[in-house]
Amino acid sequence: METRIEKDSLGEVAVPAGALYGAQTQRAVENFPISGLVLPRVFIRALGLVKHAAATVNEELGLLDHRLADAIRKAAQEVADGELDMHFPIDVFQTGSGTSTNMNANEVIANRATQILGGQSGSKMVHPNDHVNMSQSSNDVIPTALHVSAYLATAERLLPSLGHLHRELVRRSAELADVIKTGRTHLMDAMPMTFGQQLSGYATQVEYAMLRIEAALPRLAELAIGGTAVGTGINAHPEFGARMAAKLAEMTGQPFREAPNHFEAQAAQDAAVELSGQLKTAAASLMKIANDFRWMNSGPQAGLAEITLPATQPGSSIMPGKINPVICEAMTLVCAQVVGNDIVITIGGQSSSFELNLMLPLIAHNLLESITILANGSRALADKAIAGFTVNQEHMEDLVEKNPILVTALSPKIGYDLAARIAKRAMQEGRRVRDVAREMTELTQAELDEYLDTRAMTRGGILGKGEG
């Protein structure tokens, strides 16, 4: 491989000739050959936006020449747009502050800006530290990029995907509002309900997940930028932080603002931990929903067989005709990963020493992965499972009528003990409750019809007293 020589404070380093990064990035590549995982696109986008905004603010404050600022802006925009992603090779498992990644961005933008101005990569016509990193430190840039990227991914991808899933559940709930089915507790037959009622519960779970996630965003909108090394703002103009937040808000359309306390913003990652906790809660909800659909779809002969999910792919390499609930299964895998990521993010949040958190790249990677897979999984669940499932209505109606637990509605009239004996006999003999109750009580046919009206049962109340 052809190389060129670049220098940093430790000396000379051979860098691939075509690479836009420089010596510090190359050292990190050599020092951290650990996982092959790199920080995701949305994080690199946020880094580009931060460097773009910094060039503009430094120019406005009279600290950076217009010619250099303009070249940095152009290069930073290419980073934000994903045109230079191949020049960001550093492993997630690196220095805990993310200094290597900040310098990666500084070097790439400096060399690309130098090219824009007609210079040679490595010449430092545009300097990675003096110009691109002006008024900044890795210690405020990386937490800022983490907040910006997580906020953008949540607002632009996750919340719209959850909203789409919520609307699909609401639509199907209304569509199936009058379809009666057997409720289940402990996986055992319980009182009747409607399919619409069941789906409304799922819809509300998703709605609450969105509200919880949205409630975490105000803290995520607070940006550490302007605090520089330890939160004091050394080597930065006093207005830099506020102007940076305003510029990023203008560029993204999101309500970013300067952190009210830079020492908290750099010394901790509580906002990321908070958001991750809400993502874990959403994952718990979605795991329950996906698993319920798997159970209802089970069969088609020996399971519940209440619904049929859309057939998306063959289910077995050996059993012809087998169709598995793969979309729901994929959702459960997503949820498990989000819960695991939350554990790592929680440990990462605890790993702050004095004025700096020391697991920033790992927190960023796992948080952004959770946001991304929840967004993609929710949309797949909505479009490939919820939207197209069909109800095996005749089968469900038959199960409802044979359910011995229907005797519960007779209990206020005949007492718990007699109702229990009727249920036991109905189960033993495989007969309907109304037929057994006709033999074991003095209730008239009209009374039995009134008390054992399954549709009335789904509306609650005490049947036979005009409250059903």
Residue pairs with C-beta under 8 A, 6 or more apart in sequence:
1 16
1 17
2 16
2 17
2 18
3 14
3 15
3 16
3 17
4 14
4 15
4 16
4 17
4 121
4 122
5 12
5 13
5 14
5 15
5 122
6 12
6 13
6 15
6 22
6 23
6 26
6 122
7 13
7 23
8 22
8 23
8 24
8 27
10 23
10 27
12 23
13 22
13 23
13 26
13 27
14 26
15 21
15 22
15 23
15 25
15 26
15 122
16 26
19 25
19 26
19 87
20 84
20 87
20 107
20 108
20 111
20 112
20 121
21 87
21 88
21 89
21 104
21 107
21 108
21 111
22 107
22 110
22 111
22 122
22 128
23 107
24 100
24 103
24 104
24 107
24 128
25 89
25 90
25 100
25 103
25 104
25 107
25 108
27 100
28 90
28 91
28 94
28 95
28 100
28 103
28 104
29 89
29 90
31 94
32 90
32 91
32 93
32 94
32 100
33 91
34 91
34 92
34 93
35 91
35 92
35 93
36 91
37 91
37 92
37 93
37 365
38 88
38 89
38 90
38 91
38 92
39 88
39 90
39 92
39 101
39 361
39 364
39 365
39 368
40 149
40 365
40 368
40 369
40 372
41 82
41 85
42 149
42 152
42 153
42 368
42 372
43 145
43 146
43 149
43 364
43 365
43 368
44 79
44 80
44 82
44 85
44 88
44 105
45 79
45 80
45 81
45 82
45 149
45 152
46 80
46 144
46 145
46 146
46 148
46 149
46 152
47 79
47 80
47 101
47 102
47 105
47 141
47 145
48 76
48 77
48 78
48 79
48 80
48 81
48 105
48 109
49 76
49 80
49 148
49 248
49 251
49 252
50 136
50 141
50 144
50 145
50 148
50 225
50 244
50 248
51 72
51 76
51 79
51 105
51 106
51 109
51 132
52 72
52 73
52 76
52 77
52 80
52 251
53 244
53 247
53 248
53 251
54 132
54 134
54 135
54 136
54 225
54 244
55 64
55 68
55 69
55 70
55 72
55 73
55 76
55 132
56 69
56 73
56 247
57 135
57 240
57 243
57 244
57 247
58 64
58 69
58 134
58 135
58 240
59 65
59 66
59 69
60 243
61 237
61 239
61 240
61 243
63 134
63 135
63 237
64 72
64 131
64 134
67 117
68 113
68 117
68 126
68 131
71 113
71 114
71 116
71 117
71 126
72 109
72 110
72 113
72 126
72 131
72 132
74 112
74 113
74 116
75 108
75 109
75 110
75 112
75 113
75 116
76 109
78 84
78 112
79 105
79 108
79 109
79 112
84 108
84 112
87 104
87 108
88 101
88 104
88 105
88 108
89 104
90 100
90 101
90 104
92 361
92 362
92 365
93 361
93 362
94 100
94 101
94 361
95 361
96 351
96 357
96 358
96 359
96 360
96 361
96 362
97 138
97 139
97 142
97 356
97 357
97 358
97 360
98 138
98 141
98 142
98 360
98 361
98 364
99 138
99 142
101 138
101 142
101 361
102 133
102 136
102 138
102 141
102 142
103 128
103 138
105 132
105 141
106 128
106 129
106 132
106 133
107 128
109 126
109 128
109 132
110 124
110 126
110 127
110 128
110 131
110 132
111 121
111 122
111 126
113 126
113 131
113 132
114 120
114 121
114 123
114 124
114 125
114 126
115 121
117 125
117 126
119 125
119 126
126 132
133 141
135 226
135 228
135 235
135 236
135 237
135 240
136 225
136 228
136 236
137 227
137 228
137 229
137 235
139 224
139 227
139 228
139 229
139 230
139 266
139 355
139 356
140 224
140 225
140 226
140 227
140 228
140 262
140 265
140 266
141 225
142 360
142 361
142 364
143 223
143 224
143 265
143 266
143 269
143 357
143 360
144 223
144 224
144 225
144 244
145 364
146 269
146 272
146 360
146 363
146 364
146 367
147 220
147 221
147 222
147 223
147 224
147 256
147 271
147 272
148 223
148 248
148 252
148 256
149 364
149 368
150 220
150 272
150 275
150 364
150 367
150 368
150 371
151 217
151 220
151 221
151 254
151 256
152 252
152 254
153 368
153 371
153 372
153 375
154 213
154 217
154 220
154 275
154 371
155 217
155 254
157 371
157 372
157 375
158 213
158 371
158 374
158 375
158 378
159 210
159 213
159 214
160 375
161 374
161 375
161 376
161 378
161 379
161 382
162 206
162 209
162 210
162 213
162 282
162 374
162 375
162 378
163 210
164 378
164 379
164 382
165 206
165 378
165 379
165 381
165 382
165 386
166 203
166 206
166 207
166 210
168 382
168 383
168 386
168 387
169 199
169 200
169 202
169 203
169 206
169 382
169 386
170 199
170 200
170 203
172 199
172 386
172 387
172 389
173 195
173 196
173 197
173 199
173 200
173 203
174 196
175 196
176 194
176 195
176 196
176 199
176 391
177 194
177 195
177 196
178 194
178 196
179 194
179 195
179 196
179 391
179 393
179 396
180 192
180 193
180 194
180 195
180 396
180 397
180 400
180 454
180 455
180 458
181 192
181 193
181 194
181 195
181 198
181 306
181 396
181 399
181 400
182 189
182 190
182 192
182 193
182 396
182 399
182 400
182 403
183 189
183 190
183 191
183 192
183 193
183 198
184 190
187 295
189 399
189 403
189 404
189 405
190 405
191 405
191 406
191 408
191 409
191 457
192 400
192 403
192 406
192 454
192 457
192 458
193 458
194 458
195 391
197 458
202 289
202 292
205 285
205 288
205 289
206 282
206 285
206 286
206 289
206 378
208 285
209 278
209 281
209 282
209 285
209 286
212 278
212 281
212 282
213 275
213 278
213 279
213 282
215 278
216 271
216 274
216 275
216 277
216 278
217 275
219 270
219 271
219 274
220 271
220 272
220 275
221 254
221 255
221 256
221 257
222 257
222 258
222 259
222 260
222 265
222 271
223 241
223 244
223 245
223 248
223 256
223 257
223 258
223 259
223 265
224 259
224 262
224 265
224 266
225 240
225 241
225 244
225 245
225 258
226 233
226 236
226 240
226 241
226 242
226 244
226 245
226 258
226 259
226 262
227 233
227 241
227 259
227 262
227 263
227 265
227 266
228 234
228 235
228 236
229 235
230 263
230 266
230 355
230 356
231 261
231 262
231 263
231 265
231 266
231 267
231 355
232 262
233 240
233 241
233 262
241 258
241 259
241 262
242 258
244 258
245 256
245 257
245 258
246 256
246 257
248 254
248 256
249 255
249 256
249 257
259 265
263 355
264 270
266 355
266 356
266 357
267 352
267 354
267 355
267 356
267 357
268 349
268 352
268 357
269 348
269 349
269 352
269 357
269 359
269 360
269 363
270 349
272 345
272 348
272 349
272 363
272 367
273 345
273 346
273 348
273 349
275 367
276 341
276 342
276 345
276 346
276 366
276 367
276 370
277 342
277 346
279 338
279 341
279 342
279 367
279 370
279 371
279 374
280 338
280 339
280 342
282 338
282 374
283 334
283 335
283 336
283 338
283 339
283 370
283 374
284 335
284 339
286 331
286 334
286 335
286 374
286 377
286 378
286 381
287 331
287 332
287 335
287 336
289 331
289 381
290 328
290 329
290 331
290 332
290 335
290 381
290 385
291 328
291 332
293 307
293 309
293 325
293 328
293 385
293 386
293 389
294 325
294 328
294 329
295 303
295 304
296 304
296 306
296 307
297 303
297 304
297 305
297 306
297 307
297 308
297 309
297 325
297 328
297 389
298 304
298 305
299 305
300 308
305 392
305 395
306 391
306 392
306 395
306 396
306 399
307 389
307 390
307 391
307 392
308 389
308 390
308 392
309 325
309 327
309 328
309 385
309 388
309 389
310 327
310 384
310 385
310 388
310 389
311 323
312 326
312 327
312 384
313 326
314 322
314 323
315 322
315 323
315 324
315 326
316 322
316 324
325 385
327 380
327 381
327 384
327 385
328 381
328 385
330 377
330 380
331 377
331 378
331 380
331 381
334 373
334 374
334 376
334 377
335 377
337 369
337 370
337 373
338 370
338 373
338 374
341 366
341 367
341 369
341 370
342 370
344 362
344 363
344 366
345 363
345 366
345 367
347 359
348 357
348 359
348 360
348 362
348 363
348 366
349 357
349 359
349 363
351 357
351 358
351 359
352 358
357 363
400 406
400 454
401 432
401 454
402 430
402 432
403 433
404 422
404 423
404 424
404 426
404 427
404 433
405 423
406 433
406 434
406 452
406 454
406 457
407 419
407 420
407 422
407 423
407 426
407 433
407 437
408 419
409 451
409 452
409 457
409 463
410 419
410 422
410 433
410 437
410 441
410 443
410 451
410 452
411 419
412 462
412 463
412 464
413 443
413 447
413 451
413 464
414 422
414 437
414 441
414 443
418 440
418 441
421 440
422 433
422 436
422 437
422 440
422 441
423 433
425 431
425 436
425 440
426 432
426 433
426 435
426 436
429 436
433 452
434 448
434 449
434 452
437 443
437 448
437 452
438 445
438 448
443 451
447 464
450 456
450 463
450 464
451 463
451 464
453 463
453 468
456 463
456 468
457 463
457 468
459 468
460 468
461 467
461 468
462 468
